[in-house]
Amino acid sequence: MKKFFLFILILLVAAGAVLVVAKDGIAKVVLETGISQFTGFPTKIEKLKLDFSGIVHVQGIHINNPLGFTNKTFVDIPEIFISISLPEAVRQQRIHLREMRLDLQEINIEKNQAVGSNLALLSQKATPAKPAGQPGAEPKKGEPMPFQLDKLVLTIHNVRYEDTSGVVPKKLSADAKIDNLVLTNIADPKAILQMIILKIIKSTPLGNIGVNVKQLEDGLKDNLAKADELVKDTSAFAVQTASDAAAKAKKAVADKSAGMIKDAGGAVVGGGTDALKETVDTTTAVLDSATSSAKAAVSDLFGKKQPETT
């Protein structure tokens, strides 16, 4: 009997190990496919670990150039940290990332006469998308799930540029010197691409690489404005919900207390009535305080935004 239970225990441990490995492997393939489709550049990931709490740690991300370029690698990313709300993703309500830390340590920009520049190809994927749906609403068939990124921490360093489109080849290397740039409340993943491309262009002397900077800037401003509007709408809804709940609670307490006073009749006189009234007043004050605290908490949760760095 002991051997039987030991055998069952070994099976359970093995099954748990297989589940953990399979979970990480599936998530790795999904992320590789997603980045490849989103950017248009084939992507490979060395290692991914997904915790059941929603923490994703990705190491060794290689975003490669499409056909037509000399260099194999477009971007090397040592690691990405993501905190995702798994319940919302499982219910297919929205892709809600609480935080993403993106560290771009090496970017190889290439421009040739046949294809143009790889950064220009990436910028074509960064055109504004349709507005995301309301939070909590299930997306219609064929529509992507709404997206929400609460906090993006962006680091960009080594940028290498090679231009063989002209008579004289041009090469340069530069450090973008962008460390821990923070953006909040992003409602469209394309805004991440827009910000990265704009920061690369404005931090390095690349010259004309075929990117419409004005279009990217307008798209980024539009996306961030929509994100602010979505956050304000969600905040207002949450505050109103808290106020309505508090009002209903106050009314219920007042009605209950009034009923108690009425039922007690002559038995409740003088000090007894005053005590009940004092209880009602105290409870009402507590609920008012709770309402104010709820409003403040919601305001802090949805309203804080760190200033942009340009």
GIGIJO-V501945 format. One record per pair of residues at least 24 apart in sequence whose ideal C-beta (glycine too) atoms are under 7 Angstrom apart, sorted by sequence separation. I is the first residue (numbers start at 1). J is the second residue. If there is no record, write none. Layout:
I | J
I | J
//
This chain:
24 | 48
39 | 63
41 | 65
57 | 81
79 | 103
154 | 178
155 | 179
176 | 200
24 | 49
41 | 66
78 | 103
155 | 180
178 | 203
194 | 219
195 | 220
24 | 50
40 | 66
56 | 82
77 | 103
177 | 203
194 | 220
254 | 280
23 | 50
31 | 58
77 | 104
78 | 105
153 | 180
154 | 181
176 | 203
253 | 280
35 | 63
55 | 83
56 | 84
77 | 105
176 | 204
54 | 83
75 | 104
76 | 105
153 | 182
191 | 220
194 | 223
54 | 84
76 | 106
174 | 204
253 | 283
54 | 85
75 | 106
151 | 182
152 | 183
174 | 205
54 | 86
75 | 107
191 | 223
41 | 74
151 | 184
172 | 205
190 | 223
191 | 224
74 | 108
150 | 184
152 | 186
250 | 284
73 | 108
150 | 185
188 | 223
187 | 223
71 | 108
149 | 186
250 | 287
249 | 287
71 | 110
148 | 187
187 | 226
70 | 110
147 | 187
152 | 192
187 | 227
69 | 110
94 | 135
147 | 188
154 | 195
159 | 200
186 | 227
246 | 287
147 | 189
185 | 227
93 | 136
156 | 199
185 | 228
187 | 230
74 | 118
156 | 200
246 | 290
65 | 110
93 | 138
159 | 204
161 | 206
246 | 291
68 | 114
69 | 115
92 | 138
185 | 231
68 | 115
243 | 291
69 | 118
100 | 149
242 | 291
95 | 145
102 | 152
109 | 159
94 | 145
99 | 150
104 | 155
107 | 158
109 | 160
94 | 146
95 | 147
96 | 148
97 | 149
98 | 150
99 | 151
100 | 152
101 | 153
102 | 154
103 | 155
104 | 156
105 | 157
106 | 158
107 | 159
108 | 160
109 | 161
110 | 162
111 | 163
112 | 164
113 | 165
242 | 294
65 | 118
92 | 145
94 | 147
97 | 150
102 | 155
105 | 158
112 | 165
242 | 295
94 | 148
111 | 165
132 | 187
132 | 188
239 | 295
242 | 298
129 | 188
239 | 298
238 | 298
129 | 190
128 | 190
235 | 298
126 | 190
235 | 299
126 | 193
235 | 302
125 | 193
126 | 194
234 | 302
235 | 303
122 | 193
126 | 197
231 | 302
123 | 197
122 | 197
119 | 197
40 | 121
119 | 200
39 | 122
40 | 125
39 | 125
38 | 125
123 | 211
120 | 209
123 | 212
119 | 209
120 | 210
126 | 216
120 | 211
128 | 219
117 | 209
119 | 211
127 | 219
107 | 200
117 | 210
123 | 216
126 | 219
116 | 210
128 | 222
128 | 223
131 | 226
109 | 206
111 | 209
135 | 234
109 | 209
185 | 305
184 | 305
184 | 306
182 | 306
183 | 308
181 | 309
38 | 189
//
